[in-house]
Protein backbone atom coordinates (compact mmCIF):
# COMPACT_ATOMS: atom_id res chain seq x y z
CA UNK A 1 0.00 0.00 0.00
CA UNK A 2 2.76 2.41 1.00
CA UNK A 3 4.76 1.48 -2.11
CA UNK A 4 1.82 2.20 -4.39
CA UNK A 5 1.44 5.66 -2.82
CA UNK A 6 5.10 6.63 -3.25
CA UNK A 7 4.75 7.86 -6.89
CA UNK A 8 1.79 10.02 -5.88
CA UNK A 9 3.71 11.42 -2.89
CA UNK A 10 6.68 12.26 -5.12
CA UNK A 11 4.43 14.00 -7.64
CA UNK A 12 2.91 16.07 -4.82
CA UNK A 13 6.38 17.00 -3.49
CA UNK A 14 7.58 18.07 -6.95
CA UNK A 15 4.33 19.99 -7.47
CA UNK A 16 4.79 21.85 -4.20
CA UNK A 17 8.41 22.72 -5.11
CA UNK A 18 7.37 24.06 -8.51
CA UNK A 19 4.50 26.03 -6.97
CA UNK A 20 6.81 27.56 -4.34
CA UNK A 21 9.30 28.55 -7.05
CA UNK A 22 6.53 30.10 -9.14
CA UNK A 23 5.17 32.06 -6.17
CA UNK A 24 8.64 33.36 -5.35
CA UNK A 25 9.21 34.47 -8.94
CA UNK A 26 5.79 36.12 -8.98
CA UNK A 27 6.49 37.90 -5.70
CA UNK A 28 9.78 39.23 -7.07
CA UNK A 29 8.02 40.55 -10.15
CA UNK A 30 5.28 42.18 -8.11
CA UNK A 31 7.87 43.75 -5.81
CA UNK A 32 9.25 45.48 -8.87
CA UNK A 33 6.27 47.07 -10.66
CA UNK A 34 8.51 48.04 -13.57
CA UNK A 35 9.14 44.39 -14.48
CA UNK A 36 5.88 42.66 -13.58
CA UNK A 37 4.38 42.71 -17.08
CA UNK A 38 5.06 43.46 -20.72
CA UNK A 39 3.23 46.74 -20.28
CA UNK A 40 5.64 47.79 -17.54
CA UNK A 41 8.65 46.70 -19.61
CA UNK A 42 7.37 49.12 -22.24
CA UNK A 43 7.22 51.74 -19.48
CA UNK A 44 10.94 51.24 -18.86
CA UNK A 45 11.65 51.82 -22.56
CA UNK A 46 9.45 54.94 -22.59
CA UNK A 47 11.08 56.26 -19.42
CA UNK A 48 14.57 55.84 -20.89
CA UNK A 49 13.40 57.57 -24.08
CA UNK A 50 12.06 60.43 -21.94
CA UNK A 51 15.41 60.66 -20.14
CA UNK A 52 17.21 60.88 -23.52
CA UNK A 53 14.75 63.51 -24.74
CA UNK A 54 15.20 65.58 -21.56
CA UNK A 55 18.96 65.51 -22.19
CA UNK A 56 18.59 66.47 -25.89
CA UNK A 57 19.95 63.14 -27.14
CA UNK A 58 18.60 62.22 -30.56
CA UNK A 59 19.04 59.11 -32.72
CA UNK A 60 19.91 56.81 -29.81
CA UNK A 61 19.01 53.11 -29.82
CA UNK A 62 18.49 51.31 -26.51
CA UNK A 63 20.64 48.17 -26.41
CA UNK A 64 20.01 46.89 -22.90
CA UNK A 65 18.28 47.90 -19.70
CA UNK A 66 17.33 46.58 -16.30
CA UNK A 67 15.78 47.99 -13.16
CA UNK A 68 16.61 47.60 -9.47
CA UNK A 69 14.34 48.79 -6.66
CA UNK A 70 16.06 51.06 -4.19
CA UNK A 71 15.45 49.91 -0.63
CA UNK A 72 14.28 52.31 2.03
CA UNK A 73 17.18 53.90 3.87
CA UNK A 74 16.19 52.06 7.07
CA UNK A 75 15.52 48.70 5.41
CA UNK A 76 17.74 45.76 6.35
CA UNK A 77 18.27 43.06 3.77
CA UNK A 78 17.39 39.72 5.46
CA UNK A 79 19.88 37.97 3.18
CA UNK A 80 22.76 40.21 4.24
CA UNK A 81 25.77 38.99 6.19
CA UNK A 82 26.06 39.18 9.98
CA UNK A 83 28.52 42.09 9.69
CA UNK A 84 26.20 43.94 7.27
CA UNK A 85 23.22 43.54 9.62
CA UNK A 86 25.30 44.61 12.61
CA UNK A 87 26.53 47.77 10.84
CA UNK A 88 23.05 48.53 9.49
CA UNK A 89 21.50 48.28 12.95
CA UNK A 90 24.22 50.57 14.28
CA UNK A 91 23.42 53.11 11.51
CA UNK A 92 19.72 52.96 12.36
CA UNK A 93 20.42 53.65 16.05
CA UNK A 94 22.63 56.65 15.16
CA UNK A 95 20.00 58.11 12.80
CA UNK A 96 17.27 57.57 15.39
CA UNK A 97 19.37 59.26 18.08
CA UNK A 98 20.25 62.19 15.80
CA UNK A 99 16.59 62.67 14.84
CA UNK A 100 15.58 62.58 18.53
CA UNK A 101 18.17 65.21 19.48
CA UNK A 102 17.18 67.45 16.57
CA UNK A 103 13.49 67.14 17.43
CA UNK A 104 14.25 68.23 21.01
CA UNK A 105 15.82 71.41 19.63
CA UNK A 106 12.95 71.99 17.20
CA UNK A 107 10.35 71.45 19.91
CA UNK A 108 12.13 73.93 22.19
CA UNK A 109 11.92 76.49 19.38
CA UNK A 110 8.27 75.70 18.75
CA UNK A 111 9.00 74.26 15.35
CA UNK A 112 7.55 71.15 13.72
CA UNK A 113 9.35 67.93 14.53
CA UNK A 114 10.97 65.79 11.85
CA UNK A 115 9.55 62.39 11.01
CA UNK A 116 11.33 59.30 9.74
CA UNK A 117 11.62 59.30 5.92
CA UNK A 118 8.51 57.86 4.29
CA UNK A 119 8.68 54.80 2.07
CA UNK A 120 8.88 55.63 -1.64
CA UNK A 121 8.83 53.49 -4.79
CA UNK A 122 12.29 54.48 -6.01
CA UNK A 123 14.03 52.62 -8.82
CA UNK A 124 17.42 52.77 -10.49
CA UNK A 125 17.23 52.27 -14.24
CA UNK A 126 20.48 51.05 -15.77
CA UNK A 127 20.78 51.16 -19.55
CA UNK A 128 23.11 51.35 -22.52
CA UNK A 129 22.56 53.05 -25.87
CA UNK A 130 24.31 53.43 -29.19
CA UNK A 131 24.16 55.89 -32.05
CA UNK A 132 21.74 54.48 -34.63
CA UNK A 133 23.78 55.97 -37.51
CA UNK A 134 27.38 55.29 -36.50
CA UNK A 135 26.75 52.20 -34.35
CA UNK A 136 29.04 53.59 -31.65
CA UNK A 137 28.05 52.38 -28.19
CA UNK A 138 27.71 54.76 -25.25
CA UNK A 139 29.00 53.88 -21.81
CA UNK A 140 26.34 52.33 -19.55
CA UNK A 141 24.40 54.89 -17.55
CA UNK A 142 21.73 55.00 -14.87
CA UNK A 143 19.18 57.33 -13.38
CA UNK A 144 16.74 57.29 -10.48
CA UNK A 145 13.01 57.49 -10.98
CA UNK A 146 9.94 57.18 -8.79
CA UNK A 147 6.61 55.47 -9.39
CA UNK A 148 3.81 57.55 -7.88
CA UNK A 149 0.37 55.99 -7.55
CA UNK A 150 -2.35 58.50 -6.67
CA UNK A 151 -5.78 57.17 -5.72
CA UNK A 152 -8.45 58.81 -7.87
CA UNK A 153 -11.39 56.55 -6.99
CA UNK A 154 -12.22 53.47 -4.92
CA UNK A 155 -10.62 51.09 -7.42
CA UNK A 156 -8.54 53.35 -9.66
CA UNK A 157 -5.08 54.84 -9.31
CA UNK A 158 -3.29 57.38 -11.43
CA UNK A 159 0.18 55.97 -12.17
CA UNK A 160 2.99 58.40 -12.89
CA UNK A 161 6.72 57.88 -13.36
CA UNK A 162 8.96 60.80 -12.44
CA UNK A 163 12.65 60.92 -13.36
CA UNK A 164 14.51 62.32 -10.36
CA UNK A 165 18.14 62.56 -11.40
CA UNK A 166 21.04 60.97 -13.27
CA UNK A 167 23.27 58.88 -11.04
CA UNK A 168 26.93 57.93 -10.96
CA UNK A 169 27.11 54.53 -12.65
CA UNK A 170 30.12 53.20 -10.73
CA UNK A 171 28.69 54.20 -7.36
CA UNK A 172 25.33 52.54 -8.00
CA UNK A 173 26.91 49.37 -9.38
CA UNK A 174 28.62 48.83 -6.04
CA UNK A 175 25.25 47.64 -4.67
CA UNK A 176 23.44 46.67 -7.90
CA UNK A 177 26.07 44.23 -9.22
CA UNK A 178 26.07 41.98 -6.10
CA UNK A 179 22.24 41.96 -6.08
CA UNK A 180 22.06 40.85 -9.72
CA UNK A 181 24.76 38.21 -9.24
CA UNK A 182 23.00 36.81 -6.15
CA UNK A 183 19.63 36.72 -7.96
CA UNK A 184 21.12 35.00 -11.01
CA UNK A 185 22.89 32.41 -8.84
CA UNK A 186 19.73 31.74 -6.82
CA UNK A 187 17.58 31.34 -9.95
CA UNK A 188 20.16 29.07 -11.59
CA UNK A 189 20.34 26.88 -8.47
CA UNK A 190 16.55 26.62 -8.30
CA UNK A 191 16.26 25.73 -11.99
CA UNK A 192 18.99 23.12 -11.58
CA UNK A 193 17.17 21.53 -8.62
CA UNK A 194 13.87 21.49 -10.50
CA UNK A 195 15.52 19.95 -13.57
CA UNK A 196 17.11 17.25 -11.41
CA UNK A 197 13.80 16.50 -9.69
CA UNK A 198 12.07 16.32 -13.05
CA UNK A 199 14.74 13.95 -14.39
CA UNK A 200 14.49 11.71 -11.33
CA UNK A 201 10.71 11.62 -11.57
CA UNK A 202 10.90 10.79 -15.29
CA UNK A 203 13.22 7.86 -14.53
CA UNK A 204 10.89 6.56 -11.84
CA UNK A 205 7.87 6.92 -14.12
CA UNK A 206 9.71 5.05 -16.89
CA UNK A 207 10.76 2.27 -14.49
CA UNK A 208 7.20 1.95 -13.17
CA UNK A 209 5.81 1.85 -16.73
CA UNK A 210 8.30 -0.82 -17.79
CA UNK A 211 7.42 -2.86 -14.73
CA UNK A 212 3.74 -2.52 -15.55
CA UNK A 213 4.31 -3.51 -19.18
CA UNK A 214 6.40 -6.50 -18.11
CA UNK A 215 3.67 -7.62 -15.74
CA UNK A 216 1.05 -7.23 -18.47
CA UNK A 217 3.19 -9.20 -20.93
CA UNK A 218 3.73 -11.96 -18.39
CA UNK A 219 -0.02 -12.13 -17.79
CA UNK A 220 -0.66 -12.29 -21.54
CA UNK A 221 1.84 -15.13 -22.01
CA UNK A 222 0.03 -17.19 -19.37
CA UNK A 223 -3.09 -17.03 -21.48
Secondary structure, DSSP 4 states (H G I P E B T S, - for coil): -HHHHHHHHHHHHHHHHHHHHHHHHHHHHHHSTTSSSHHHHHHHHHHHHHHHHHTT--SEEEEEEEEEEPPPTT---TTS-HHHHHHHHHHHHHHHHHHHHHHHHHHHTTPPPP-PPPP--EEEEEEEEEETTT-PBPPPEEEEEEEEEEE-SSS-EEEEEEEEEEE-HHHHHHHHHHHHHHHHHHHHHHHHHHHHHHHHHHHHHHHHHHHHHHHHHHHHHH-
